[in-house]
Amino acid sequence: MNNYDYIKPQKTSGGNKKESPHKFIETAVEAMIGAIYLETKDLNEINKLLDSWTKL
């Protein structure tokens, strides 16, 4: 099992590290982009997708 820091907060020198909901979004977006790349093997498709997201 992977030890992702958003599942269990880790202690840092500055105290407890809070869980971040952004980590879940980041992981989901990364998985989506990876799946699209594995399916198409086309970075142009990824670029089109990211361009469409930035225009929202």
C-alpha distances in whole Angstrom, upper triangle without the diagonal:
4,7,9,12,14,11,13,16,16,20,22,26,27,25,22,21,21,18,20,20,21,17,16,20,19,15,17,20,18,17,20,22,20,21,24,24,23,25,28,28,30,30,33,31,29,31,33,30,30,34,34,31,33,37,36
4,6,9,11,10,11,14,14,18,19,23,24,23,20,18,19,16,17,18,18,14,14,17,16,13,15,18,16,15,19,20,18,19,23,23,22,24,27,26,28,27,31,29,26,29,31,28,27,31,32,29,31,34,33
4,6,9,8,8,10,10,14,16,19,21,19,17,15,15,13,15,16,17,13,14,17,16,13,16,19,17,17,20,22,20,22,25,25,24,27,30,29,31,29,32,31,28,30,32,29,28,32,32,29,31,34,33
4,5,6,7,9,10,13,15,19,19,18,15,13,13,11,11,13,13,9,10,13,12,10,13,16,14,15,18,19,18,20,23,23,23,26,28,27,29,27,30,29,25,27,29,26,25,29,29,26,27,31,30
4,5,6,6,7,10,12,15,16,14,12,9,9,8,9,11,12,9,11,14,13,12,15,17,16,17,20,21,21,23,25,26,26,29,31,30,31,29,32,30,27,29,31,28,26,29,30,26,27,31,30
4,6,6,9,12,14,17,17,15,12,9,8,5,6,8,9,6,8,11,11,10,13,15,15,16,19,20,20,22,24,25,26,28,30,30,31,29,31,29,26,28,29,26,24,28,28,24,25,29,27
4,7,9,13,15,19,19,17,13,11,10,7,9,10,12,9,9,13,13,12,14,17,17,17,20,22,21,23,25,26,26,29,31,31,32,31,33,31,28,30,32,28,27,30,30,27,28,31,30
4,6,10,13,16,16,14,11,9,9,7,10,12,14,12,13,16,16,15,18,20,20,20,23,25,25,26,29,30,30,32,34,34,35,34,36,34,31,33,35,31,30,33,33,30,31,34,33
4,7,9,13,13,10,7,5,6,6,9,12,14,12,14,17,17,16,19,21,21,22,25,26,26,28,31,31,31,34,36,36,36,34,37,35,32,33,35,32,30,33,34,30,31,34,32
4,6,10,11,9,6,6,8,9,12,15,16,14,16,19,18,18,21,23,22,23,27,27,27,29,32,32,32,35,37,36,37,35,38,37,33,34,36,34,31,35,35,32,32,36,34
4,7,8,6,5,6,9,11,14,18,19,17,19,22,21,21,25,26,26,27,30,31,30,33,35,35,36,39,40,39,40,38,40,40,36,37,39,37,34,37,38,34,35,38,37
4,5,5,6,6,10,13,15,19,19,17,20,23,21,22,25,27,26,28,30,31,31,33,35,35,36,39,40,39,40,37,40,39,35,36,39,36,34,36,37,34,34,37,36
4,6,8,9,13,16,18,22,22,21,24,26,25,25,29,30,29,31,34,34,34,37,39,38,39,42,44,42,43,40,42,42,38,39,41,39,36,39,40,37,36,39,39
4,7,8,11,15,16,20,20,20,23,25,24,25,28,29,29,31,33,34,34,37,39,38,40,42,44,43,43,40,42,42,38,38,40,38,35,37,39,35,34,38,37
4,6,9,13,15,19,20,19,22,24,24,24,27,29,29,30,33,34,34,36,38,39,40,42,44,43,43,41,43,42,38,39,41,38,36,38,39,35,35,38,37
4,6,9,12,16,17,16,19,21,21,22,25,26,26,28,30,31,31,34,36,36,37,40,41,41,41,39,41,40,36,37,39,36,34,36,37,33,33,36,35
4,7,9,13,14,13,15,18,17,18,21,23,22,24,27,28,28,30,32,33,34,36,38,37,37,35,37,36,32,33,35,32,30,33,33,30,30,33,32
4,6,10,11,11,13,16,16,17,19,21,21,23,25,26,27,29,31,32,33,35,37,37,37,35,36,35,32,32,34,31,29,31,32,28,28,31,29
4,7,9,8,10,13,13,14,16,18,19,20,22,24,24,26,28,29,30,32,34,34,34,32,34,32,29,30,32,28,26,29,29,25,26,29,27
4,5,6,8,10,10,12,14,15,16,18,19,21,22,24,25,27,28,30,31,31,31,29,31,29,26,27,28,25,23,26,26,22,22,25,24
4,5,6,7,9,10,11,13,15,16,17,19,20,22,23,25,26,28,29,30,30,28,29,27,24,25,26,23,21,24,23,19,20,23,21
4,5,5,6,9,10,11,12,14,15,16,18,20,21,22,24,26,27,27,27,25,26,24,21,22,23,20,18,20,20,17,17,20,19
4,5,5,6,9,10,10,12,14,15,16,18,20,21,22,24,26,26,26,24,26,24,21,22,23,20,18,22,22,18,19,22,21
4,5,5,6,9,10,11,12,14,15,16,18,20,21,23,24,25,25,24,25,23,20,22,23,20,18,21,21,18,19,22,21
4,5,5,6,8,10,11,12,14,15,17,18,20,21,22,23,23,21,23,20,17,19,20,16,15,18,17,14,16,19,17
4,6,5,6,9,10,11,12,14,16,17,18,20,21,21,21,19,21,19,16,17,19,15,14,17,17,14,15,19,18
4,6,5,6,9,10,10,12,14,15,16,18,20,20,21,19,21,19,16,18,20,17,15,19,19,16,18,21,20
4,5,5,6,9,10,10,12,14,15,16,18,19,20,18,20,18,15,17,18,15,14,18,17,14,17,20,18
4,5,5,6,8,10,11,12,14,15,16,17,17,15,17,15,11,14,15,11,10,14,14,11,14,16,16
4,5,5,6,9,10,11,12,14,15,15,16,14,16,15,11,13,15,12,12,15,16,14,16,19,19
4,6,5,6,9,10,10,12,14,15,16,15,17,15,12,15,17,14,14,17,18,16,18,21,20
4,5,5,6,9,10,11,12,13,14,13,15,12,10,13,14,11,11,15,14,13,16,18,18
4,5,5,6,9,10,11,11,11,10,12,10,7,10,11,9,9,13,13,12,15,17,17
4,5,5,6,9,10,10,11,10,13,11,9,12,14,12,13,16,17,16,18,21,21
4,5,5,6,9,10,11,12,14,12,10,14,15,13,14,17,17,17,20,22,22
4,6,5,6,8,8,9,11,8,7,11,11,10,12,15,15,15,18,20,20
4,5,5,5,6,7,9,8,7,10,12,11,12,15,16,16,19,21,22
4,6,6,8,10,13,11,11,14,16,14,16,19,20,20,22,24,25
4,6,8,11,13,10,11,15,15,14,16,19,19,20,22,24,25
4,5,8,10,8,9,12,13,13,15,17,17,19,21,23,24
4,7,9,9,9,12,14,14,16,18,19,20,22,24,25
4,5,6,7,9,10,11,13,15,16,18,19,21,23
4,5,5,6,9,10,11,12,14,15,17,19,21
4,5,5,6,9,10,10,12,14,15,17,19
4,5,5,6,9,10,11,13,14,16,17
4,5,5,6,9,10,11,12,14,16
4,5,5,6,9,10,11,12,15
4,6,5,6,9,10,11,13
4,5,5,6,9,10,11
4,5,5,6,9,10
4,5,5,6,9
4,6,5,7
4,5,6
4,6
4
